[in-house]
Amino acid sequence: MRPQFLNPKGVSLGTMLVFLALIVFIGPFLSIWALNTLFPSLVIPYTLETWLAMAVIHLLINSKVSNK
């Protein structure tokens, strides 16, 4: 008998939420790292301010605009 808190693939909801939170937190830092690697002259620091700025850029790029 399988516990109710597990989904059909055997991964708990808590595990999925933690994984999603890590992706959301690490995503902007990975983008800053990628920009610094591709364009070394940028020298973007890893601070909360640059993390927030990159998170906003991610939101703008990922937003879906519909003209319906």
C-alpha positions in Angstrom: 0.0 0.0 0.0 1.4 3.4 -1.1 1.2 6.4 1.2 -1.2 9.1 0.0 1.4 11.9 0.0 3.3 10.2 -2.9 2.5 10.9 -6.5 2.3 8.0 -9.0 6.0 8.2 -9.7 7.1 8.0 -6.1 8.3 11.5 -5.6 6.7 13.4 -2.7 5.1 16.8 -3.1 7.6 18.2 -0.6 10.5 17.0 -2.7 9.1 18.5 -5.8 8.5 21.9 -4.1 12.1 21.9 -2.7 13.5 21.1 -6.2 11.4 23.9 -7.7 12.5 26.4 -5.1 16.1 25.5 -5.8 15.7 26.0 -9.5 14.0 29.4 -8.9 16.8 30.5 -6.6 19.7 29.1 -8.6 18.4 30.1 -12.1 19.3 33.8 -11.9 22.8 33.0 -10.5 23.4 30.6 -13.3 22.4 33.3 -15.8 24.8 35.8 -14.2 27.6 33.1 -14.3 26.8 32.4 -18.0 27.0 36.1 -18.9 30.2 36.5 -17.0 31.7 33.5 -18.8 30.6 34.6 -22.3 31.5 38.2 -21.8 34.3 38.5 -19.3 34.4 42.3 -19.6 30.9 42.5 -17.9 32.2 41.4 -14.4 28.7 41.2 -12.9 29.0 40.7 -9.1 27.0 38.0 -7.4 24.8 40.1 -5.1 21.2 40.2 -4.1 20.6 43.2 -6.3 22.0 41.5 -9.4 20.0 38.3 -8.5 16.8 40.4 -8.3 17.6 42.1 -11.6 18.2 38.8 -13.4 15.0 37.4 -11.8 13.1 40.3 -13.3 14.7 39.7 -16.7 13.7 36.0 -16.5 10.1 37.0 -15.7 10.0 39.4 -18.7 11.5 36.9 -21.1 9.3 34.0 -19.9 6.1 36.0 -19.9 3.6 34.9 -22.5 1.8 37.7 -24.4 -1.4 36.8 -26.1 -3.2 39.0 -28.6 -6.5 37.1 -28.4 
